[in-house]
Amino acid sequence: MTDARIPPLPAAERTEDQQRLLDQGGSEMHIFTTLVRHTRLYDAFSRFAGRLLRRSGLPEQVRETLILRTAYLCRAEYEWVQHVRIATGIGMPATVIEAAGAERPAAPDEHTALLVRAADQLVRDHDLDDMTWSALREHYDDQQLIELCMLVGNYAMIAGVLKSLRVQLEDGQSAPNW
């Protein structure tokens, strides 16, 4: 990856508001220390993205499967690396992670295959075909279906932002071998 187009904001250069926002999120990760340069937008974004990530109505492994597949499809290295760490931390099977990051996924079960198919359609077409919708409807209620669509859309947007800004991986992290 090339140099960051907008580098993370060093602690010594932050306003009180910027530092407060970062402290609320509890992280000095490059995504946050870069985006906090736009304080008002970061404030709104962090509340929305935090809701999807930390207070999701979807099961953790469902959420991470969708995020990983979206990151892979968008070739968003930063997202991929961070969420492989999260997925591993919640005990997601390696076979699910591998399926999310494969050109031709060999999903270990039907439900993972459904989630991969849903993410593929939402990223590619910004829509779900009737067959995929019906299959998802068997597992998820209205709120979860709305969240599933918003989750994939949000992470596709984040992928574009991080790639465009050239946000760098954290120290010690390696890019995926795609």
Disulfide bonds with the S-S distance in Angstrom:
none
